[in-house]
Amino acid sequence: MAGRIAVIGGGILGLAVARRLGQVEPGATVTVFEKEPDVARHQTGRNSGVVHAGLYYVPGSLKATLCRRGVGLLRAFCDTHDIRYDECGKVVVAVDDSELERLAEIEKRAQANGVPRTRMLDAAELRGIEPHARGVAALHSPTTAIVDYPGVAQALRKEIIAAGGTVRTGAEVVGVDERPDGVHLRLTVTGSAGARPNGNHEIASRDGGQVAAVSERVGPFDLLIACAGLQSDLVATLTSEDPSPQIIPFRGDYWLLRPQRRDLVRGLIYPVPDPRYPFLGIHLTKRIDGEILVGPNAVLATAREGYTLGTVQGGDLRRTLTWPGFHKMARTHWKTGAKEILHTVSKRAFISEARRYVPELRTNDVVRGPAGVRAQAVARDGSLVDDFVLSHTGRVVHVRNAPSPGATASLAIAEHIVSKVVPEPAS
């Protein structure tokens, strides 16, 4: 179907999709539209950098299958592009006997998903791998890794451009019009006055010699694939898609171990997660740059791109508060929400969670770290959507939900999406 293809979103998934399109449809013209001035500015560039092995996911789910496929693809990609990739390993720690049954279930899922070399540890074996961790048992995943995801995104962009594609930054898609000749997009473009856009446009406002915003119309495109992350539901409504599931943003705050205390952690130390939630709980994570993260918590954000406590975006907050699913979710999980708020306002309460399995950790061992926002999809009935969700209508594909392990699985998700819309060449 060689032609013109548009991809919305310059995160790791949108870039992976555009790269894959160039591989299987070399005659196509592929353009990525990203509203920020550079790629990987949001979830891709603000996560902990973990390459998940596939321990937690329901066998047979898209998460499970695409995570396992994605690990291999990502490792090979990093080898090709000389991107740092470290199999530092992970332990999932049961701090008392009440968590042993859940830990055993994670082991069963890991085995069913084909995660290599996992094994159960007793307390002494745990200390042999993570000397400062304490628990009655742990599940060890030696192939769980860490990586430089922003570096992966930049390498993907280079491949797209080398294949003849285009990555347009500062270009926000604000309108989608499906016509008989194809899909037309309306953009809001930011940049200098000297970099005038192509196509029909009009100046929206100026500040000195700078164009603050330019409206531009582009198209037609034979195919549109939207990988809009935190904005995925809003982009979907531009094509009259069902507003459910809606994205409810949850901010995750991190603390950083002081350099002299980094010896508390060798790799990744995680708690046994609560199966009611898609969040994995506060944990300790070695990062590819050598920093050690403690976190994240998961507290309702007042802006989809609100990385600080005081950031409020009225439209985002209004959409959250008026979504029926939010109220149903809040009634069900208000106790957990209150606990997460406590972790947000109290450093001591936050660190005490991590101290359950690293008892030597002290409040003054950490300094304020980065924050990210998770795009949590919530259905109209209040349920937290856990698996990947894709929709395909006519010439348009939407990625409605791609939470963790979305970055790990990105190259595999791209394969999956493109295989649905572009026939593989006959071998």
N, C-alpha and C positions, 0 to 999 in steps of 0.2 A: 504494500500500500504506500509506496514511496510518494511523498508529498510534503506538506508543511505540518509540523507537529509542535504544539505549545505545551510546556510544562510549567505549572505554577509552583514556586517554592524552591529556594536555594539552600535548603538544609540538605543533610546527607542523603535523604531519601529521594528528593526531587532530582538532585544531581546524579544519583545512582540510576534513576529511571532514564534520564536523558542520555547517560553514557550507554546504557543497555540498548536504547533505541538506535543509537549510532552504530552499534555492533551488528544488530540483526536487520537493520533497514538503512544501509549505507547511502542509499540514494535520497533519503529524506532530509529535509531541512528542519533541524531541531533547535528551538529557542526556549531557554529557561528565563522566566520572569521572577525576579526577587525584589521585594520592596525595600530592603535594607541596602546600605551602600556597599556591603560585602556579603559573601555567603557565610553560612554557619553562625549567624549572630544569636540565635535563640537556643532551642533545645539541643542542637548538635554541638554547639560550643559551650554549653553550660551544664553538661552532665558530668558524671564522675569519671568517665573514660573506661568503664568496665566492658569487657567483651564476655557476655554471659554464655555459659556452656550449655544451658538448657535444663537446669535442675528442676525448676519449679512448675513447668508448664504442663497442662493436661495433655497426655499422649494423644496424638492424632490431630490436635488443634493446629491452626496456622502458626501460632506462636512457636509451638514445639518443632514442627517440621521446618519452618523457615529459619528459626534460630540455628538449628543444627547445620543446615545447608549454608547459612550465612557465615558461620564461624570459619568454615573452610575457605569460602570465597574471600572473606576479609583478610585472613592470614596470607593467602596467596597474593592479594592486591598489595598488602603492606610489604611483602618480600620484593615484589616487582618494583615498587616505588621507594624502597629504602626508608619506610616509615617505621618508627619505633613501635615494637609489639613485644610485650613481656608476659609470659605465662607465669605469673607470680603465685597463682593458686588461691583458693578460697576455702575457708572453713565456716560451716554453718553450725553454730554452737547451741546446744541444749543446756541451759543453766541449771535445770532441775528435772526430776523424773516426770513432771507434768507435761514436758515438751517432747518426750521421747516418742510418743505415738506419731506426732506430727512430723518429727524428724525422719522416722521410718517411712512415712508416706512420701516424703521428698526423695528419699533414696529409691523407692520403687519407681517414681516418675523418672528420675535420672536414668535408671537402668532401662526403662521402657523407651525413653527418648534416645538411647544410644550414646549417652555422655560417657566418654572413655575414662577408665581408671579411677572412678569414684570408689571410696571405701569408708566404712564407719570407723571412728576412732574412739578409744576410751579416754579417760581423763589424762592419763600419763602420755598417751600417743599424741593427744592434742597439744600438750606442752612441748613435745618434741618438735612440732611444726610451728606453733606460735607460743613461745615460752611465757608470754605475759597474759595469755588467754586462759580462762577458767570455765569449766563446765563438766557435766557428768558424761557427756558424749558429744561427738561432732561428726558431721559429714564432710569429708575432704574431697574437693574437686581440684586436682592439680593442674588441669588444663584451662581453668578460668583465667582470663588474661586482662591486661590493661593496654590501652592504645591512645594515640593522639588523634582523636576524631576530627578536630579542625584541620589537621594535616591531611587526613583522608579526604575531606571535602575539597581542599585546595587541589589535591592530585586529581580528583574526579573532574573538577572544572577544567584542568589542563587537558585531560583526555577528551572531553567534550569539544573543546576548541580545536584540538589537533584533528579531530574527525570532521571538522567543518561546521560544528554547531556554534551557538551563540549563548552566552550567559549575560543577560541584561540586569544589572543591579540598579537600584533606585527606581524600579518600575513596578508599581503596585497595580494589580488587576482589580478594578472596581466595578466592572460590568462585563457580562457575558451574554452574547446574543447569538443564538443558533438560527441560521438561515439555510435555505436550500443549497447555497454554494459552500457552506462550511460554518465554522465557529468564528465569530468576530469578538475581539476583546477591546474593552475601554480601559486605558491605563491612566494613572496619575504618576507622572514622571518627575523626579527631582534631580537637579544637577545644575551645571553652569549654563549661562545663556549661550555660550559658544557651542555647546553640545546639543544642537537642536534635534529633536526627534524626527523620525521618518513618518510619513503618512499624514493624515489629517490631524491637525492639532490647533489648540488655542491657548494663549497665555492666560493663566489663571491669576497670577500675582507676581510682582517683582520686588526685590529689595536691592537697590543699587544695580549692579551689573549681574546679579544672580537671579535665575529663575527659581522661584520658590516652589511652584507647582505648574506643570503643563499637562493638559488633557490630550491624550493621543489615542487614536483608534487604529488597531492593527488587525490583519486577517485578510482573507479567510484562512482558517486552519482546518485540516482534514481530521485532526484528532487533538483533544485537550485532555491532559492528565494533571489533576490537581493534587499536590502533596503539600498542603498549606499548614500542617502542624497545629499550632495554637489557634489559627484562624480557619481551620478546615470546615467547620460547620457554617461559618459566614460565607465562605467561598461557595459551598454547596448550595446555599440558598440563592446565589446569583443565577443558578440554573434550575430553580424551582424544585430542588431536592427536598425531601422530608427534613424538617429541622431536627428531628431526633435521629441519632443522639446529639446532644449539645455538648460543647466543650465547657467544662467548669475548670477554671485554672486553680491549681494548688501550688503555692510557693514552697520550695524546699531550701532551707537555710543550712549552711555548712559552717563548722568551725575547723580550724587548721591546727594540727599539733605544732608546738614550738620545735624548732630544729633539734634542740638538745633532747627532745622526748620522742623523736621518730623511731627510736629503737623499740618502742612498745609494740610496733606492728611490722611484720615482715611482708605480708601480702594483703589479703582481704579477710576481714573478720565480720561475719554477719550473724544476726540473731535468727532464730526459727520464726518465719513470718506468720502472721495471723491469716488464716485462709479466707477470712471474710473480706480482705482488702487486697487490691493489686499492688499496694505499697509494701516494700520489703522491711521497713523499720529502720531506725537509726543504726548505722554500722560504721566500721572503720575501714577506709579504703586507701591503699597506696595508689598514688597517681603517677603517670608516666614521667612527670618532671621531678619526682622524688618527694613531693608534698604528701602529707597524710591527712585525708579528709575525715571528719567526724560528722555524720549526718546521713541523709537529710531528714528533717521533720516533714510534715505535710499539712500545711495550714491553708485555708481558703484565701486566695489572692484577690485583691480588689482591682486588679488589672491583669489582662492576659499577658502583658509584658512587664508586670510589676515586680521588679527584683529587689525592691526595698519595702519595708513595712509601711512607709508613708505614701507610696505611689498609689493613686486612685484614678481610675479612668471611668468616668460616669457611665458611658455607654456599656462598657464591659460589665460593670457592677449591676447595672439595671437588667441586662440580659440574664445574668446569673440569678438575681433575686426574683425575676418574673418567670423563670423556667419551672413548670410544675414538677419536674423531676428533682430539682434542687430541694424543694420543700419536703418531698417524700424521703429523699436521701438524708436530709438534716434530722428529720424526726427519728429515723432509724439509727443514725450513727452520732447523735449529739454528744454522748459521753466521750467517744473517741475524739471528736472535734474539740471538746473542752480540754482534753489532755494535750492535744497538739498545740493549742493556744498557750497553755502553760509552758510548753517547751520553747515557744517563741519568745515569751516575755521573761523567762527565767533561765539564765545560763546554767545555773546549778541543776535545775530539773532536767534540762537537755542532756548534760554530761552524765547525770546519774543513770540514764538509760544505757549509755555505752559502758558505764562502769559495771553493769551487771555481768558482763563477760570479759572485761579488762579491768579488774579491780584496782590496779595501780594508777589508773587514770584519775587525775585531779582537775578541778575546775580551772586552776591557774596554769594548766599545761597547754591550754588552747588559746588561740586568738581568732578574731572574727574572720571568716572565710567568704567564699562566693555564695551566690544563690542562683537557683534555677526555678523555672515554672514548668510544671507538668501539665500537659493537655489531657485532662481526665474526661473521657466521654461518659456522659450520664444519660440514660434513656429516660423517656417520658414517665416511666413507672418508678423512677428513682434508683434503678439498679446501676451499679458501676460496671461499665462495659470493659471486659478484660481482654478479649481476643482482638486480633486485627480485623478491621471492618473496611471492606471495599464496596463501592457501588459503580455500576457501569450502565449508562443509558445512552444509546445512540453513539454520538461522537465524543462523549464525555465520560471520563473515569475520575472518581473521587476516592482518595484515601481518607476515610472518615475517622479512623482510629488506628494509630500505630505507636502505642506506648512502648516502654521497655519490654522486650529487647529490640526495639525498632532500629536503633543504630547498629547493633550487632548483626541484625538480619537484613540490613538495608539492601545489600547487593542481591540477596535471595528474594526479597520482596520485589525488587525491580524486575528480576527474571520472571516472577510469578505474574506481575501486572502486564508486562510486555507480551508474555505468551498468550494472554487473553485477548489482546487487541491486534497483534501483528503475527501472522502465521510464520512459524519457523521455516527457513529455507530447507528444501528437500536435500537430504544427504546423498 
